[in-house]
Amino acid sequence: MGDFERQRRGRLRLLAVSTTLALTVVCAVFVPSASAQQRVSITVAPVIHAAPDDTTELPVQIGPQGVVLRNSYVRVRGLPPSTALSDGYAVTAGSWSVPLLAVGNLAISVPADAEGEAELAIDVVNVDGTVRAHAKTMLVIVPGSTEQSQLRGVESASIVAPDLDPSPLAAIQRGFEAFLANTARPGTPNTLTLDQKAETFRQFLTWGQNPLQVDVNVRLTAMRGVGGLIGTVTVGNTEIVVAGRRESALLIKPNLRGLRPGSYAFDIHENANCESALKDGEHVPGLGAGQHLWLSGAGGSVFSSHLGSLPHLEVGADGTASKPLIAPRLTLADVANRSIKIHASANDNADRLACGRLN
C-alpha cells in the first residue's frame, strides 16, 4: 500500500469519529457517588528491580478486596522514556494510562541500553481526573538484577490532597477511546499494538479536524497552592490556511472574569502545575509551571523559538475576556501536560497572575 493510500485511509478513519463524538467535551465538576466514597488503596513494591534487555513484573494491586471502581484507570508516571508497559498506552513520554483489568499482570519492558533509577508515581484516577489512590515506587535498572520486589499497601486517604479541578486530559482520553471503539470493525477486537495505539493517539492530538474541545479551569496564583477560580479557557484543535495550504492550529476561547481591563501576556508553560515554588528561599506564585515552552533543535544551525507564546489576552472594560485566539504552531499534542499562564501585564516576564492546568 502506498503512502498516499495509507494517509487517505487514516484520514477517513479520523473523519468517522466526528459523526459519533460531540463537538465539545466539557469537564464537569465531579460529584462523588456512593461508590466514590469507598476508601481505595494501592499495593506496590517499594523498589522494582529490573535488568536491561528484559521484562520485569510491576506488581500492583488495587484494594480493598471487592471494591467497585467504575470509569477509572491506572496512571503510571515517571517511567524512563525508552521503557514500555505490557498494557495500556503512552499518553506522553514516561506517562502511561492502563486499564484496571490489566493491572494484575502488568510488566515493564526494559531496553538493552537502559540503566539507573527512576521514581514512579502510580495513581488510580477517575475519568473526570479525580485521584482515588496514589503510591510511589523506585525502579532500579541494574545489569543482572534478580532481586524480588515485596508489596506494600498505601492508603489514598492519608496521602492524597483533593484535586480542585477536573482533568482536561481525562476528557481527551475518553474521546480517544470512543474514537477507537467507533472506528473498529463490528465484532472484531482491537488488534492495535502498543506502539500503534500510541501513534494513533499522537495523531489524534495533532489532527486539525479533531472535534474535541476541553474546558480548563483558570485560577489566580497564590503564595501557597492556588487561588480563586476566575473562569475557564476552552482549548481545541482547528485548521488555518497559510500560503494556500491548510495547517493545524490551536483554538483558545477564554471565558474569564474579574480582571483589570487591558492586555495581558498569555503563554504555555512547560509543567502542568499552577502552584507556587521556591526561588532563592522564597515562595513565588505560579512558579511551579516552570518556564515558557520553547522549541529548539539543530538544522544547518542551532535555533530556538518561543513556541508557547500566545496572542495577548484582551480584557474588556467590564473585566471579562471572551475573544477567541488562534495559536498557529500549536495543537493539543503540544499543550498536553502543560499549563496556560496569564501574566500580570503585557510583558512575558511579568509576575504570574493566573494559571490553568492541562493535566
TASULHU-V33650 format. One record per helix or strand of 3 or more residues. SS is the DSSP state (H for helix, E for strand). FROM is the first residue (numbers start at 0). TO is the last residue. Records with the same first field share a line. If there is no record, write none. Layout:
SS=FROM-TO  FROM-TO
//
This chain:
H=2-16  34-36  99-104  155-158  167-182  193-205  286-288  331-334
E=40-44  46-49  53-56  59-62  71-76  88-91  94-98  106-109  115-125  130-140  150-154  212-220  225-241  244-255  261-268  276-278  281-283  294-297  301-304  308-314  324-326  338-342  351-356
//
